[in-house]
Amino acid sequence: MSALRPLVLVALLVGAVVLQVSLLAAFSSLSYDGVVPDLALLVVVAAALVRGPEVAAGLGFVAGLLVDLAPPADHVAGRWALALVVVGYLAGRVRDDARTSAVGALVTVAACSFVGTSVFALSGMLLHDPALPAAQALRVIPVAVLYDVALAPFVLPPLLRVFRWLRPREVAY
Amino acid sequence: MAPSRTGRRRPSRAVLVLLLLASFAVITLDARGGDRSPLAPVRSAAGDLFGPVEDVTASAARPFAAVPEHFRSADRLRRELASVRARNTRLRQQLAGTAVARNRAAELDGLLAGSRSTGHSLVPARVVAMGPAQSFSRTVTIDAGTSSGVHPDMTVLDDDGLVGRVLRADRSTSTVLLLVDRESVVGGRLGSSMEVGFLRGRGDVADDSRLDLELVDPGATARRGDTLVTWGSKDGAPYVAGVPIGRVASVSRTPRQQSTQAAIRPFVDFTSLDLVGVVVDPRTKGDRPVLTAGSTTPARGGR
């Protein structure tokens, strides 16, 4: 089990990242002006709700690096890592409120999606990678948030179950 | 540290700070390094690793995306490619025959007849992954890499027109920068007046996506409906000449700006990219057939 855990985590993250970029290419009808559900972010939020801020921030760093490095990404590496570390930490801090109700979890997803995409967009503006006008960022971010919230009821429960199953036994009493 | 309301210990700030610093370190390394970033080998390794996985995923998902195309055999695919090629060549010839030839028909016809080939040799490829809009850069992964003779700075087109250029090539996949990306700059030539200008992307892939054209000659104007083809660069890298790009959708001129600005509607629909071709040297030897211009049957491995 303990040897299996990192393998399952890595498989989960790789799967999320690949589905995110490949599903869009295959199902162009699934994207709205190129915006797709951010599965990596949902994985990080699920980890935060079950395991808390430290684990989620660490997982967010790894997930972000995968998003940064997997083709066809071409932005400066580390930008999604930064965004998802922040997302993991924030989601972990509010988990006591978010875990108790479905609405709380959805609000957490919405807030995390907004914060994550915004941190990414802001880092791009600072680095001129590319020199993104704020209007365009403001057009993409609400769509991204809506899409993540719409997908969360279908994706979050199975993810939560997986993370509960992966949780070390000594915490589960 | 005081225990929190629920009795759970407060999360440690050290972990957060450490991870944030690590993120900043990666960003700094990559941003400062530029083209010789220390992360380039990591990126290339990730490309070799993720490319095949994306390829498999896209292949698995494609039947569901296009149910009627489910039982398409390799032969039919090849035939379709050949017809796509033929249509592309025909379109290009049509383009030269209408807009451009009206102006300098004699020279251009001579040029076309004189050039060894009217078209280009293409390595066919499919789009297997597309960067999400949340990343704000417009790049796609195609399933042909260095093993098929694809290298950085090659032109990518489909049967409608110019798609973009190869940014990075890994073993079995490559990353293509789309025309509509904000970092993309293409030299374009207007069909009617032969004026040249620079085309910049706006970062949109929506159906009504536009490109901004800035003409080099401040006195020149673009007309609505004019077609635009690539101007071409030395040795065809990164863009070969004469590939149709789009049509002038609107023209604006403000007193503040020195030159005329025109919005170009690209021929290619960037939301539904699938089959594309990478312009390669006709002698390219790779693991997939190179489609040579003018021939309706693909040549195996290049002649």
Interface residues (C-beta under 8 A of the other chain):
Chain A: V14 V17 V18 L19 Q20 V21 S22 L23 L24 A25 A26 F27 S28 S29 S31 D33 G34 V35 V36 D38 G52 P53 E54 A57 G58 G60 F61 G64 L65 L66 V67 D68 L69 A70 P71 P72 A73 D74 H75 V76 A77 G78 R79 W80 A81 L82 V85 V86 Y89 G92 R93 D96 T117 F120 A121 S123 G124 L127 D129 P130 A131 L132 Q136 A137 V140 V143 A144
Chain B: R5 T6 R8 P11 S12 V15 L16 L19 L20 A22 S23 F24 A25 V26 I27 T28 L29 D30 A31 S37 L39 V42 R43 A46 G47 F50 G51 V53 E54 T57 A58 A61 R62 F64 A65 V127 V128 A129 M130 G131 P132 A133 Q134 S135 F136 S137 R138 T139 V140 T141 L167 R168 D170 T173 S174 T175 V176 L177 D181 R182 E183 R202 G203 D204 V205 A206 T271 S272 L273
